[in-house]
């Protein structure tokens, strides 16, 4: 109760700040931020191994729950009953073999101190927990842990707790027991088809092994252990062999280090009985030799005797197949496009994936079988991702969105496609008031083509308007021509729409070092801490907007989170003459400090030349030129960008007389877990833009 009172007091304070900032100059908008953030967000859809059910996670104003839909009607219904905006994430959905229950994880990952996120400041300890929910209704706690792997007989679940492997029974009262204690930490739990062996990855700092645990004799066999990083084990259908990736160890590679000349990675097949292995395939040397992963299994073993995997041989992340007997890799997915979400059908015959093939700023579904040609499953002006394939092989469930419709679960059968939850958008959601973003391509200062999405205010007006430029985080991200498949950017898309509804011209920029446009674009020369080459795209975006007849070049603002906060801060520090204000959400301000978050052994004093370049690539190096006002937003349990980045920046700005506002969320993490914090942050951001750039005039044509 004490924690809840503390949260309520904080919420009142945050609401007061937002209202105070909003009052003076806010133009009337056709809807509120609460309206546009009201639509549920669907994610992580999976299919049952038997029957015809699909399950997914639905986020509804901060309440997370499991939904299911069963054939042939596929009408969605909720099977868990959490109703609070409590910040406790759901993840790792796993059906039991009979298709009657779903195992999942509740709670976020720990930080380096072992603390589970507790954004509501509850006085009791928060734990990451393993739960099971029946499709017939009702859920129960199984154990404290994560990464569940349901045994093939459905009688138990292997899982991880503090990096060690445990098991819990599903029959009767849950009984938890240690299954295996190893050095380092475990991951990638994979049962053999017969359930008598468990494959896992043993992570040991600068190297990793693939291990096999025999349940009957309690023995562990490591597969051809090496000095490299072995990963992604996958069993053959008969359980007689196991394939895995072998990735050359490059030690503690600094972020932004060139990967073009990395040592080639390989695929091996091992005998789980004695641990011996053979190399099946090796990437060629040169560009694309480094391993670059995808969402979904990194390695799939098909019924036709092929191994399917991602590779950048031609500079694009495509799917390839190689026979298990060895041979040349054959491309499966279209060229000059990238795959992202991959899954294998239950009969192991067909690979389904999302891709931007033929539509580079969207995602659509494709399917292919080794030896065949890729086929388009979906197309058009919408976006589709995360395919889950029914047992019949002809039913496909996925998450879909478009420019005006947020992410929701759909199913496609031989009769067509439709949402699995009728009327999934609340009545207050302003569907008809949203605008369709336009694809724009402009040239950066060094001639590189940069893609963006342009949101134009509804209604005609001869008046020059203020403008806002958005930079995504990552930087391995790509904003799209519709609602995004990641919740963080789903919310960011909502704010871009909201700003457009208030009269701003909004440009979302896919700057260099992001994904979707090939290896050369992602691994751009001198990006980030090695020279901030993507700043050329920031300046080019400002000039692109400033040259438009409908934009007042004196009133261009910036906003972004994480890496986008970094570029926002860099823009204000280096070009306050071009950018009039900014909203910096948990941004990076000194690379030499932030690199330690990802490479704890990094010592700037031991790398003087790199450290000087990293600092020169940071906003703090340009702080004396910072003149434009800024709003800083940060949660103080941020596990990605240290909270001290904002503390140090505000001190530097204050001593230089720069106008700075702040909004701090106690106990909140990097990707805000509480819906009310997203709402408070965006209310403050929009109000700050209105005050600093001048509220746009409202058009009479607004709906």
Number of C-alpha atoms within 10 A of each C-alpha: 8 10 13 13 13 13 17 13 12 15 16 11 13 22 19 13 17 22 15 12 21 20 12 12 17 20 19 16 19 15 17 17 20 17 16 21 23 19 23 18 27 27 22 21 24 25 28 24 19 16 16 18 24 28 29 26 24 23 19 18 20 24 20 26 20 25 21 23 23 18 12 10 8 19 14 21 16 16 20 18 13 13 12 13 17 19 22 25 20 24 21 18 23 22 26 25 18 13 19 16 22 25 24 24 25 21 21 22 15 14 14 9 6 9 15 17 26 23 22 23 19 16 11 8 10 15 19 22 18 26 21 22 19 17 22 9 12 12 17 13 15 21 23 18 24 25 23 26 24 26 24 17 13 17 14 20 23 24 26 24 18 13 19 19 24 20 24 22 19 18 10 7 9 15 13 16 13 14 16 16 12 13 10 13 18 26 19 20 23 22 23 22 17 13 16 14 21 21 26 23 24 24 20 14 11 12 18 23 23 29 23 26 20 17 14 8 7 10 11 18 18 20 25 19 17 15 13 18 24 28 23 20 25 26 21 19 16 10 17 13 16 24 28 25 25 24 20 19 18 13 11 13 13 15 13 16 14 15 16 15 12 17 20 18 22 20 23 22 26 20 16 25 13 12 18 15 18 14 17 18 21 18 18 14 15 14 18 24 22 23 20 12 16 18 13 14 17 20 22 24 23 24 16 14 17 21 26 26 24 25 26 21 19 13 20 24 30 23 26 20 25 21 19 21 13 17 12 12 19 14 21 22 25 20 15 17 19 28 27 20 18 27 22 23 21 20 12 17 17 20 23 26 29 27 29 21 21 14 15 17 21 26 33 26 25 25 22 19 21 23 12 10 13 17 14 16 15 16 15 11 13 18 29 30 29 25 29 26 29 24 18 13 14 11 20 23 30 26 24 28 23 20 21 20 19 27 28 23 30 22 23 18 14 8 7 8 14 15 19 24 17 9 8 16 17 13 11 14 20 20 17 9 17 23 18 16 23 15 15 13 15 17 15 21 16 10 10 14 14 19 24 25 23 23 27 22 23 22 13 11 15 7 13 17 23 27 30 26 25 30 27 26 22 14 18 16 17 24 29 26 27 27 26 28 25 15 17 17 20 18 21 24 22 21 22 24 26 28 25 25 30 25 26 32 28 29 27 28 25 28 31 28 26 22 22 28 23 18 23 16 19 20 19 17 18 16 19 25 24 22 18 19 19 22 22 17 25 26 17 18 24 22 17 17 22 19 11 12 12 18 21 18 22 15 21 27 30 28 28 24 27 24 23 26 27 25 32 31 32 26 28 28 22 20 19 18 14 19 26 23 29 31 32 28 28 30 30 32 28 21 24 22 18 18 21 16 15 14 13 10 11 18 14 18 11 9 10 11 10 16 18 16 17 22 21 18 25 25 26 22 17 18 20 14 15 24 21 21 23 29 20 24 24 29 24 20 20 21 18 18 26 21 21 17 19 24 12 13 20 20 11 15 19 11 8 14 11 17 15 18 15 16 19 17 22 17 15 23 25 20 17 20 22 22 20 19 21 21 20 22 25 23 22 26 27 22 24 25 33 23 17 18 23 16 22 24 18 19 19 10 9 16 14
